[in-house]
Amino acid sequence: MDCNGEADSVITIALFNNKGGVGKTTLAYHLAHMFSRMGVNVLAADLDPQSNLTSMFLDEAELEELWGEPSGLIDQGAAPQALISSRVVAAQTVADAVRPILEGLGDVEEILPTRIDTGLWLLPGNIELSRFEDHLSRAWPSSFAGDPAAIRTTTAFYRVVELAAQHAGADVVVIDVGPNLGAINRAALLGADHVLMPLAADLFSLKGLSNLGPVLRRWRSDWQEVVRPRIPEVISAPAGTMAPLGYVIMQPEMRLDRPVKAYARWLERIPWVFSTAVLGVESHSGDRPHEIATLRNYRSLMPLSHDARKPMFDLKAADGALGSTQAYVKTCFHEFRSLAEKILAATGIPHDR
């Protein structure tokens, strides 16, 4: 829903955990690919200034072209200009879209998403997006008073993604954000209908849940109860739902210095912490109703995936997935397919049309 109460046909899902290193971006990348294989039109939006999702989708020469850096690969003849231009448009990133606001020259600029494959598009990130953090921080308190300029700033990401999703004909937007509770993530998450939380079964993830749960609830209430009623009708703005979709356990490599018993102990504590910190309800049940899936560790496939510029579950023998590794690839496919089906069912998005 937008601020005028009109139905919004695009579902937005943000992947978020304020503890880094849990595989959030890898999960976003593979879910975007899997959704598209299931007949769902997908826009992957990289709203993390580190731009790791963008670097997973695009090769180095394309990144150089996209970010306006002198391309040594192009100069050396390793990457033909025509090949790059066919997929990447220079200076078409989220940072470029919000630059008019940052420089006081106007409102957001529509940028064209990059077509990755049939039904799969990328809204590229850029490290320059970090410059927008202070601007967003200053705009937040002014939004409470209904200041139009502040509200345009706070809703900038939502409107940039909205325009890109329309261009791509997206059914779902997968948003990747950084591992923090700063102003950039607040603005990014305000535009999310759902929030999916990748977790590791360890103390750091539990602490991360304890921190982000109350913050998400405060952002939601501040937006919906204070800011949203003051938004001018001419400004397209999000509902600020940010409904917790659940969590996905990212299984670690089991090492001798990290016994299975320790992993199980933290795993048992996650449901209670998720219920109390994220949902704000007491839960003493031994069930795990909000655990969507547990994904095993596929770290041995990641180097092959990176070199081949394709998801782990698409790796072939020609990519180096030989012998028993090919069985591992098939297991990876089935796990991500099952996870994608659960997410689509929970969000009401039809697939395999």
Summary of the structure (lengths in Angstrom):
residues: 353
radius of gyration: 20.3
end to end distance: 24.1
largest distance: 62.8
contacts: 1171
relative contact order: 0.16
helix: 50%
strand: 12%
